[in-house]
Amino acid sequence: MKKLFYVAAILVALVSCSEQIEMSSRYVFEGKTIAQYLEGKEYYSEYVRLLGKRPVSSYSETTLLQLLSARGHYTVFAPTNEAIQQYLDSLFRKGVITEPSWTGFPDERSLDSIEKVIVFNSILDGGDQYAFDVSDIPEHEHEFDLANMNNRKLRVFRGQTDPDSISIENVAEISKTNRGIMMSNGYIHQVNGVIAPSDGRLSDFLRLWSKQRKSGYSVMSRLVLACGLEDTLNAYRDETWEHLYLTGEVKDLPRHTSVGQAGTIPEHRYFGFTLFAETDKFWEEKLGCKAEDITVGQVRDFLRDSGLFGHVEGTLYDDDYTNQMNVLNQFVTYHLLPQRIGRDKLVIHYNELGYNKKSPTIPIMDFYQTMGLPRLLKTYESLESNGIYLNRFPRLRNGRGQFGQTRENVNDYHESGLFPQLKGSSTTADENMGIRILTSTEAETDATNIANAIVYPIDKLLVCTENVCNQMASQRIRIDVGCMMPEMMNNDIRAPRTSYTSGAPSVRAIPTNYPYLSGVEIREGTLFYFLSGYPSPYHNMQGDEFNIIGRYDFTMQLPPVPRAGQYEVRFGVATGSYVRSMAQVYFGPDREKMPAAGIPLDLRIGGLEKRMGNTTAPSNVGWEADTNDEEYNDRVTKSMRTKGFMKAPNSWTPSFGSDVSVRTYHYMSRRILLNAYLQPHQNYHIRFKSVLDAEAKEFYMDYFEYVPKEVYDNPEELEDIW
């Protein structure tokens, strides 16, 4: 079906729902459209009536039925007349309507709202991209990578004994006989229920769950509320941005000089949250009493007596839980991320070495800054882990130490089955194995779709212990730049699984006249673009990059380090373009008083050449391809480091499933920006300012590395190539 859509005609992009849709320009395929099919089935008559009644948006006269009559890539979860009647019956039982019919609504506004719920939640509009056949439906408790026309991501629930049983949001089961019906403009899946995700925010559900044992989260809910986070977790959408976008006061950026596409700004600025929560069952076993009887003070005393927070200077044990230094506040906020992260994006699989788009290979990890006291939380998945974990620290076969040439001589970067010894206080003796993120089905917890959050159950105590900090400070911490900016995930900019036709990256942009990205200050004259190569091969870590053009000047907040100590701060660079730039770097804890960090960073210099204009000149970096002689390779590494350069990591490739890593490319490198003694529990800032008098030069930004002295200057075990 996807191939049919791509080759059938020259596709015309779907006009935004916020505009009038010009139907004459929309190519119509031969054969029946979705609208024609639905109109031909009596058991869809109520659904068809509602589709014909509802306009696409308040800014358009085009109805949804007309939309489904036109060319496009739509996925429709079509409720039958019986399903709609059952939904009306449920509204009647809840007292929303006075009788189970369309005449039972108290006013036109409530009727209008329910009609929108039924139709807008049932349609995924794939624009000029694709529609979802049965084989494309996500795994259990994963979300569709495309929001529905109500701007909500829908989750899939599969039968645990019958994998052919598929339900949307656990309320609308897809028919086993009327599914994957291919029309000229998409797919129809008949469902036996109305898809109506709640509009409730995380704070709403925490209040509800705090009183409900059946939710599975009653204890955790009371803990979060006690910390005074209710207002924060109620945030959903930036209405100021909505106004600026609709009135055109923020605009797309001009065509990117290299890619040739305009930079489209986000339509919305959503806020979001991820909560990892110990279940009521866990707390009952830990504290020895029923969940409904467990008090906030009781948990505070348990945390105080555990001895797990003694390494954090200034920790308080009183009952002012709103203070971020309070032991309960530290505990709770370490469970919260200011990003709504779907299960398939807790770690970003894209082009890691050997990845074939099906199953994990080498370990992939992300490091997120949690809420409250600044700390890092690690998400992790590998072939051997059998699931996604928090703060997992296995020994990897990295060609060093016991896996080096003199011993086992294994260098494939897979888990060895071994874990390092604990370093300091820990929750359990096996803490380094990490905490597996469960499904709601496994944990028997509430799985409701929350408008601004996702809650994941865990069955072990999640604490930023002394051991966790020390383990992180014993490894190289590599962070994708997009991971540092919550808005990138909350607004589907980072890892956009729905983009784009093969061959051209998507080009998104952030304007300078509004602080869209928290922690980022973009000054006038800066064209701030984000490029995503998905689903095409891309050399970059996780397949994306920031590309900043013009006489740029911008400042970013960096995440904290896990422990006090000497660190190298490194920066990933690709010099494959002839239009790279040069910037002065500034770094420090006070964004208003940052000293310069060394000489300007010249992004034109690669391992073997310097690219200027359309010419190249040899560089003196000293890059040489790896050989089978590890001692010789290490000498090359040491020589490059004296010049502030390192080869690219061996962890990812320029194409899917490849066994050739980006380390083999001389134009891919890492730069050592600075070496400094850094403190934990605080954010540092970095500023990049162009030093070239050029409008079209590009500043490339992909990832940072925090590398502790224990790693970069270890006389017994040199840093690995990964």
N, C-alpha and C positions, 0 to 999 in steps of 0.2 A: 504493500500500500504506500509506504514511504517513497519507494522508487517511482511508483506510478505518479504520485503527486509532483515529484521533482521534474520528471521528464515530460509530463503531459502538456505543459504550456510554460511560457515565460511568466513567472509568478509576479503578481502585483501585491506589494505589501499591504497587509490589513491596516486600515486606517484606525487610529486610536478610538476607543469607545467614547472618548470625551468630545468627539467631533461628529458632524453629520457624515454618514457613510454614503459615498456615491456608488449606487448599486450597478450602474451601467458599466463601470470599469472593472467589475469583479468577474473574472473568467468562470464560466459554468461548464463543468464536465458533462460529457454524455452520460446518460443513465440517471437514475433517481438521486435526488438530493436527500439529505436527512429530513428536511421539511416535508418533502413529497411522501417519503416512507411513513412518517408519523401521521400525516393526514390520511393515509390509506388504512390505518388501523383504528377501529372503533375504541379499543381499550386504551388508546392514548388521547381520546377526544378532549378530556379536561386539560391535559397537559398542553395540547395544541392550542386550546382556547386561551390559556394563560400566556403562551408564547406569542400569540398574535395580539395580545392586549398590551404587553409590556414593551416599551421602547428600550433600545440598547442602553441609553443613558438619558439623563435630564437635558443633555445638550444635543440629542438626536431624535428625529422622528422615525427612524428606522426601527422596526420591531424585531424582536428576537427571532420570530418565525421567518421574517424576510432575511435576516442574517443567515439562518440555517438553510435558506434557499439558494444562497450564493456560493461562489467558489471560496474555498478555505480549507482548514484542517481542524475540524471540531471533534471533540469527544463528548458524547451526550449520554448521561446516565438518566434514562427516561423512566419516570415513575408512571405506573399504570393508574387508571381511574381508581382502582381498589386501593392502591398505595396512598393516593391523595386523600381518599375518604378516611383511611385509617389515621392519617395525620390530623385531619379535622376532628376526628373522634378524640385523639389525644389532647388537642387544644381544648375541647369541651370538658374533658375530665379534669384538666388543670384549671378550669374556670376562666380561660382566656376569652372564650366565646360562649354565648348563651345557648346555642344549639349547634350540633355537629353538621353545619352546612354553611354556605357562603352568606346566607342571610343572618347568621348569628354574630356577626362582628359588630362591636359597639359603635364604630365610626369608620369613615372612609380611610383614615390614616392607618389604622391597624390592619384593615383589609389589604391596603396597598403594600404594607410591610410584609405580610405573610405571602402574598403573591410573589414578591421579589425573592423571598427566601426560597420558594419552591423552584423558580426558574433559574435564577442567577447562580445558585449553588450547584446546579445540575450540569453546567456546561463548562468545558475547558476549551478555550479558543487558542489554537496553536498557530494562528497567523499564517505566515508562509513557511512554517516549519514542519510540524507533523501532528498526527493524531495518535491516540493510544489504542492499539489492538489488545487482545487478551494477553498476548505474549509480552506486551510492553508494560503491563500493570506491575507496580512495584512489589517488593517483598513484604512480609508480615510487619505491620506497624511502621512501614516506611511511607513517606509522603510522595505524591506525584510531584515531579519537578516543575510543574506548571500550576500556577494558581488558577482557581476557577474565576468566573466573571464577577464574583463577589470578593475578589482579592483574598481568598482563603486557600491555603494548602490543605488538600484532603488526604487522609491517611487510609491505608488499606489494611484490612484484617482478614487473615486466611485461616481456614479451619485447621486445627492442630491434628485431627485424625483424617480429615478429608481436605487435602490441599487444593482440590478443585472448587472448594467453597470459598468464594471471595465476597467480601462485604466492604462497602464504603462507609467509613466512620462507625462501623459496627452496628449500623441501623438500616442500611439499604443493601440487601443482599442482591448480587448480580445473578440473574437467571442463568441456569446452566444450559438452557436451550436457545434463549434469545440474547446471545452475547456476541460481541465482535462482528456485528452486522455491518459490512462494508458498503458505504455509499460513495458517491462521487466526491463528496466533500468531508468525509470523516467516518467515524464509527459510532454505532449506537449500542449501548448496553442497557437492557431492560433491568430495572431494579424494583424491588417489592416494598420500598419505603422512601420517604422524602428525606433528602440530605439537608439537614438544618443545623449546622454547627452553631454552638452557643456564641453569643457576642460577649460573654463574660471575660473579664481580664483576670490575670493571675491572682490579684488581691481579692477579687470576688470569690474565686474558688478556694483560696486559703481560708477565708471566713467561713465558707460552707463546710469545707473538709474538717476544720478544727472541731466541729461538733458531730462529725459523722465517722464512726468507727469503720463503716463499710468502705469508705474511700481508700483506706490503707495508708493515708497520709495525715491522720489527725494529729499525731504528736509533732511531726515536722511543721505542720501548718501553724500550730500554736507557738512554736519556737520562732518562726519567721515573723509572725505578727508581733511578738513580744519585742522584737528588735526595731520596731517602728518603721518597717519598710513598706507599709501598706500603700502610701501615696506613690512611692517610687515605682512599685510593681503594678500600678494602675495605668501607667503611661502606655499609649498605643500609637498615636500618630501626631506628628508636628503640624498643627493646623495653620501656623504661619507659613510654612512651606507650601501647604495646599493652596493657600491664597496666592502666593507669589507665582506658583506654577500655572494656575488657572488664568491669572491675569497677565501672564507673559513677562513678569518682572524678573524672572530668572530664565535664561535662554540656553539652548544648545550651543556648544562651542563650534567654531569653524572646522572645516575638514582637517583631519590629522595629516600632517605633511607627508608622512611615509605611507600610511595605510590608505589614505584617500577617502576616508569616510568621516562624516560629521560626528562630533562627540555628543551623544544624546544624554541629557541630564535625567535623573530619576524622576518619575512621575510623583512618587510619594516619599516621605521620610518617616518610616515606621520605626517604632521602638520595639524591642523584644527581649525576652529573658529565657534562660535555660536553668532549670532547677534539678539538681541531682539530690534525691531524697532517700534517706533510710526509711524503711517501711515500718508500720506499726508492729508488725511481727518481729522485726529486729529489736525494736525498743522493749517489747514485752519480754523477749528472751534476755536482753541485756540488763534490764532493771527489775525483772521478776514480778511485775504486776500488770494488770490490764491497761491497755492503751488509754482508755477513757479516764483512768485514775492517775496517769502520769502528769505531773505538773512541770511548769517551766523551771521552777526553782530546783526541783529534783534533778533535772537534766543538767542545770548549771552546777550543782554540787558534784554530780558524776564527772563532769568535765574538769572541775577544779581538782578533784581527788585523783584524776587519772595521771597527772604529771606530764601531760602531753603538750602543755603550753609554756613550760618554764623557760624555753629557749627564746621566747619573744619578750624582749625587754619592755617593761611598762604594762604588762598584762594586768587587767583589773578583774576582781572576782566579786564585785558588789552586784546590786540588782538594777543598775542603770544599763540596761541591755542595749540602749540606743547608741552608746559610746563604742566606736569601732575598736577600742582597745579592750573592751569587756570580753571575757572568755566566751560567753554565749554568742556575742556578735561576731567574734572571730570565727567561731565554729560555723554559724549559719551562713555568713557571707561567702565563705569558701565553697559553699555548695551552689552559688549563684553566679551566672555569667550574664553580662548585659547584652547578650546576643541570643536570638531565637535560632537554634541550630537543629535542623532535621537530622534524623538518625543517619542518613546516607552522607551527611556532611560533618559529622563529629570528627572524622578524619577525612581529608580530601585525597581520594585516589584519582590519579590522572595519568602520569607518565613515569611512575617509578620503575626501576629496572625490572624487566620481565613482566610487567603488568599487562594483562590481556583483556581488561575491561570486565572480567568475570569474578576473579577471586584475588584476595591480597597475596602479595609475594613478600618482598622485604618489608621490614617494619616502616610504617608511616605514622608520624606523630605531629600533633600541633600543641602549642603552648598558649593558653589563654590567660589573660589577667582577670582575676575574679573581682567581685564587688567588695566593698569595704576596704579593709587594710590591703594595700597592693601586694598581691602574691600571684604565683603562677600555678596553673592547673594543667596537667599534661593529659591529652587524649592520645590513645595508642591502639593500633591494630596491626597484626602481622598474620602470615600464613599459619603460624603455630599457635597464636593466641586464642583462636576459635571465638572471636567476638571482640567488641570494643571495650577497652579498659581505661580507667583513670589511674594515673601515677603508677604505671607498670615499668619496672626497671630490670629487664633480663640482661644477662650477659650475651652479647652478640658475637658471632664468629666473624670478627673484623680484621683478622690477619695480624693482630697484635697480642702481646702477652702470651697466655697459654695457647692462643690460636695462631701464633706467629710461626715463622719458618723453622725455628729450632725445636718446635714441639708438634702440635697437631697440624699446622700449616693449612688452616681453613680460612678462607676469606670471601665468603658468600653473603655475609651480613644477615644471616638468618639466626633465629634464636637457638641457643645451644642447649636449652633445658636447664641451665644453671642460673642462679641469681646471686648477686653480691651479698656480702655480709651487711647486717644492719649497721648504721652509723648514727647512734644516738637514739633518743626515745622514739618508740613506734607503737602503733595500735596493736599489732600482732607479730608473732615470730615470722610470718610469711608476708609481711606488708609489701615487700618488693615485688610480689606477684601481681599486685594491683587489685583494683576493684572493678569487677565486670558490670557493665551497664545492662540491666535486665530489660525484658519487655514487660509491658503491663500484664500480659497474659501469664507470664512466668511468676510474677510477683503478686498476682491477683489484686491489683490496684486499679484505681479509676483511670480510664483511658480517654476521657473527654477531650475534644479538640478545643484548646483555649486560644482566644483571639491573639494574645500577645506573648504566648509562652509555650514551652514544651517541658513536661516534667518526666524525668527518667528515674525509675526505682533502682536502688542499689541495696545490697544485703550485707554490706560491711561498713564500718565506721570510717567516714571520710574526714580526715584531719590533715592539715599542713604541719606534719610532725617535724621534729628535728631531723629524723632520718630522711623524710621526703626532701627537705631542703638540701641536705648533704648529698643525696643521690643526684639531684638536679645539678648541684654545683660540682659534680664529679664527671659531668658529661658536657658535650657541646650542645648548646641550645640554639637551634635554627628556627627562626620564626618568619613565616610569610608576612609581608607587609600588610596584606589584606586582613590577616588575622588580628592585627592590632586595632582595627577600625570597626566597631560594632555595626555601623550603618552599612558596611559592605555586605554583611550576611543578612541583616534584617530586611534589606531591600532587594535581595536576590541579585546583587551585582557580582559578588564573589562566587566562583564556581557555578555559573549559570547553566545548568544542565540542559536547558531548552534551546540554547543558542547553538549554532547558527549554521547556515548552509556551508558546506565544506569549502575550505580554501581561504576564507576571509575571516579575520578576527572581528569580534564585536568591539565597538569603540564607545565607551561610556565616559562621562565627563562630570566634573564638579565645578560649579561657578565660583568666582572669587567674592561675589557680593552677598554671600550668606554662609554662615558656619555650618555647613551640612555635615562634615565629618568632625565628630567630637575629638578634641585633642590635636586637631590640625588647623593651623593658621595659614591660609593661602593669600599672599599679598598681590596687589594689583600688578598686572603685566604677566601673570602666570597662567598658562593654559594647562590645566590639570586633567590628564586623560588616564583612563584605565582600559587596558587591552586584554581581552580574553580570547584565547585560541580555540576553545572548546567548540566542536569536537575534533578539530584538526590537530595534527602534531605541532607541538610548540616546545622550544628548547627550555623554557623557563620552569622554575619550580612550581608545581601545581598548575602549569599552563597559563599563567597570567603575568602581567607586569603593569606597573605604573609608568607612564611616559609623559614627562612634563616638558613643555615647550615654551620658548620665549625668553624674556629677561626675567626668569623665574626667581622667586624668593619665597620659601615656605618653611614652616617649622612643624615638627611632629613630636608627639609624646611617645616615648618608648616604654615598654613594659619593665617591671622591676627585675632585679637579679634575685636568686633564691637565698644567697648568703653573702655576707661581707667578704670581700677579697679582691685580688687583682684579676682583671678581665681584659681580654682583647675584644674590641667591638669591630666586627667585620661586616662587609657589604658585598652582596653578589652583583657581578657586573657581566654584561654581554656587549662586546665591541664589534659585533658583526655589521653594524650600520656605519655608513660614512658620515652620518649627521649627528654623532654623539657630541656631548657638551663637556663642560668643565665647570666645577663648582667649588666654592670655599665651604668647608664644613665647620660648624660650630656645635659644641656639645657641653651640657652641664645640667645640674638639677634645677636651676632657675632660668626659665625660658626668656626672661628679660635681661639676663646678664650671663650670656654664654660666651666663653672665650673661643677663639679659633682653634681648631684641632688640626695642626700640621699645615702642610702646603696644600694648595687646591687639588681636588680630586679630578684627575683627567680621565674621563670615560672613553677617550679615543684610543688609549693604549691597551693593546691586547698582549698575549703571550709572545707573539712573534712579530707583530707589526703595529704601527700607529697609523690610524686612518684619519686623513684630513682632506676635506673636499672630496675629490674623486681620485686621490692619490694615496699611496701607502709608503711608509718608510719603516725600516727595521726598528724594532724596539730592543732595549737591553735588559728585558725582564729575566731572560734566562730560561724560558719555558722549553722543556723537552718532553717528548712523549714517554710514557711509562715503559719500562723494560721488564724483563723477568728477573733482573737483579735488584732486589729490594734495597740493598745498601746504596746502590747508585741512585735509585729513585729518591731515597731520603736525602742524599746530598743535593739533588736538584731542588727539592722542597726547601731545604735550609737556605740555599742560595737565593731562591725567589723571595723567601721571607725577609731577607735582609733589605730587599727593595720594596717591601710592603705588599707583595703579591703572593697568592696561593692559587694552585689549580682549582678548577671547579670540583664539586663533590662527585663521587662515583654513583650517587644514589638514583639519578634519573636520566632519562634518555630523550633524544629529540623526536622519537616516534613510538607509538604504542607497541608493546611486546618486543621491543628491540633489546638486544644484548650488548649494544654499544652505548656507553654512557657519555654524558656531556663532558666528562673529565678529559676525553680524548680530543676535544676541540680547543685549539689555542686561543680562540676569541672568547671563551667562557672562563671567568676567573673570579677569585675573591680578593677584595682589598682589605688590608688591615687599616682601619680608620684611625684607631687610637688604642692606647693601653692605659688603663686607669684603675684606681682602687674605688670600687663601687659598694654602696650600702644597700641592704635589702629594705623592703617595705616603703620604697619611695620611687617615684617616676623620674626618669631623666628625659631630657629633650635634645633633639638634634635639628639643626637648621642647615639647609642647602641653599646657597645663593650663587647664581650664575656669575662667572667672571669673564664671559665672552660677550662681546658686543654683537649679538646675533639673534635674530627673531625666530629662526627655524631650527635651531639646534635642540637636540633631545637629551633630557636627563632620564636615565633608565633606573628603575628601582624595582627590585624583585623580593629580596629577603635580607634579613640581618642575622648575625650570629653573635651570641654572647659565649665566649670561650674562657673558662677559668684557667688560671695558671697551672692547675693540676693536670690539665689536658694539653695545653700548648707548650708547656715547658716541663715535661715529665721525663727525667733522664732514664727511667727504667722502661717506660712504654710510650713510644712516640705516638703522636696523634694519627688515627687511621685515615684512610683515603675517602671514607664515606661521608 
